[in-house]
């Protein structure tokens, strides 16, 4: 899911891409089950604050608040005009077929997620398995509309 999120961030700056990376890693870390767990986003938000407070994650206050909001609300079915939050939520939604749920295009925030092939590309990435750390970090630092 993290790699899908980074693919949706072409053209965003490194700091914004870092937030999408963090979201991908943290959004379901506090999930208690794979079915109904409405508080898992709130628990993930708290975990992000704990990581920052403990020095394990270095974000400035503005970055933390953006990440915290994206984590807290990611399963509420909202859309966002903020490109970072939108990329986070869209990446998660493009991976819903793993749970037998077809994403609703009306719940996608970014034009990249609405492009033909976005859902199949997410499936390809899911089928390939988790990307290597080096690949993910390289995608954080990629810039411009032609970034991978």
HUVEN-V957273 format. One record per run of one state. SS is the DSSP state (a for helix, b for strand, c for the rest). FROM is the first residue (numbers start at 0). TO is the last residue. If there is no record, write none. Layout:
# HUVEN-V957273
ss=(SS	SS)
from=(FROM	FROM)
to=(TO	TO)
This chain:
# HUVEN-V957273
ss=(c	a	c	a	c	a	c	a	c	a	c	a	c	a	c	a	c	a	c	a	c)
from=(0	1	7	13	26	39	53	60	73	82	94	95	99	104	107	110	114	117	128	132	141)
to=(0	6	12	25	38	52	59	72	81	93	94	98	103	106	109	113	116	127	131	140	147)
